[in-house]
């Protein structure tokens, strides 16, 4: 008797704690991110997350 093919259910998108969405940013900002990406060997996405987290933790509302 052959063993059954077991296909595990895949997590739905977003269940990894991340959410995908689009933003518009200036071309000069993209260029700066790309430069930083090359310098640090990190993806643009990873850098955006690092920078946003820092900004959220260090911003002040007046």
Secondary structure as UniProt FT lines:
FT   TURN            13..16
FT   HELIX           27..40
FT   HELIX           44..58
//
